[in-house]
Each structure stands twice: as C-alpha cells, then as structure tokens.
Amino acid sequence: MRKQLIESAAFEVATQVRAVEDAIEAALAEITELQSRMIRARATCGIATATGHEAFEQLADATRRLVQARGGMAHCHLTLKQTTQLVPGLRTTAFGDAQECPPQQARADLRVVA
C-alpha cells in the first residue's frame, strides 16, 4: 500500500512538472505570435517604429523572463529526477529508454526495481 502511495505521489509530481513546462512553452509561443502581430500592425498602419516601442520593450522583457522560467523548470525537473534516488521506494525507478519523464501522452507505469 505504501509503495503505491509513493509511486502515485511521484507520478502526480512528474505530471505536474510536465504541465508547468508545457504551459511556459505555450506562453512563449503566444508571446512570439503577439510580437509578430505587433510588427505587422505597425507596418500595416504605416506608423513610425518609435510608436508603441515601449510596449514592444516590455514584451521583450516578459519573453526574457519566460525563458528564464523555462530554464528554472528544466533545472527543477533535473533536481527532482536526481532526488528520486533519496526517496525509499523510488531509488531505482525508470520510465524507459529515451522516453520523456513522464511520457506526455501516456501514463507512466512506475515500477520499483530494487
């Protein structure tokens, strides 16, 4: 019973980490699209590049911060993966060769090997 609770908790954390990583990347994609639309709108309207430039700078700063958040989540993911070696019941756990941790589409079947 305890083994199942540990495995379930680990799966929930791994799944949430993946969801946060995906959300950050989705936000980056949206911000990039917004930048493109702002550039096209300026060109379509025929206005000077200085018009609205402050907003463009703020958007670039938000992009930089999201990229930092993406790196932070990647580091968090790596740290959590290493931490499994310290948790009884998860010390030798694998999601399989060359798979994401956990797989994006399928439920990972966590099994304790030790």
N, C-alpha and C positions, 0 to 999 in steps of 0.2 A: 504494500500500500504506500509506504513512504517513498519507495523507488518511483512509483507512478506519479506521486505529487512532485517530486524533484524534476522528473522528466517533463511533466506538464508545465511547471513554472519556467523551466529553461526554454521550452518551446514558445511560451507566451512572450517571454522577453525577446527571444530571437525574432519572432514575428513582428513585434512592435518596433524593434530596431530597423527591420526592413521597411516597415510602413513609414517611419520617420525619414529614412534615406530616400525613399520614393517621393515623399511629399516635398522634400527640399529640392530634388531634381525637377519635379513638376513645376515648382515655383520658379526655378531658374529658367525653365523653358518658357514660362509665361512672361517673365520679365524681359527675356530676349525678344519675344514677339512684340511686347509693348514698345521696346526701343525701336524696333523696325517700323512699327506703325507711326511712332512719333516722327521719325525721319521722313517717311513717305508723306505724312500730313503736312510737314513743313514745306517739303518740295512742291506738293500739290497746291498749297496756298500761296506759294511764291514769296514767303516771308524770310527775313534775314535769319541766319543761324543763331544770332545772339538772342532772338526772341524765343523764350522758353528754355534757354540754355541752362538756367539754374535748376529747372526741373529735371533736365537730362543728367546733370551732375548728381543730383540726389538719387536718381535711378541707378546711375553707375555705382554710387556708394552702396546702395542696397544690394546690388549684384555682388559687389566685392564681399559684403558681409555674408551673403548666402553661400558664396564659395567657401568662405572661412567656416561656416556652419557645416557645410558638406564635408570638409576635411576633419572637423571635430567629430562628426558622426562616424567617419571612417576610422578614426583613432579609437573612439568609444567601442566600435564593433570589434576591432582587433583586441582591445583590452579585455572585453567581455569573453572573447574566444579564448584568450590566454587564462582568464580567471577560472574557466571550467576545470582546469587542472587542479584547482584548490578546493573544489566542491565535491565532497563524497557523493558518489553516485553518478558523477559526470566526468570523472577524471579521464576516462578513455572513451570518448563519445565521438562518433563521426557521422557526418551527413552524406558520406560517399565521396568518391573521387571526382574532382573537377566540378562539383556542384556548388551552387550558391549556398549560403548559410543563413537561414533555411532556404530551400527552393522557393522561388517566387510563386509558382502556380500550384505546387503540390504540397501536401502536408508532409513534413519531415518525420520519419519514423526513427525516434531517438532510441538507441539501444545501448545499454552499458555493456562494454566488452570485458572489463576487468572482473 
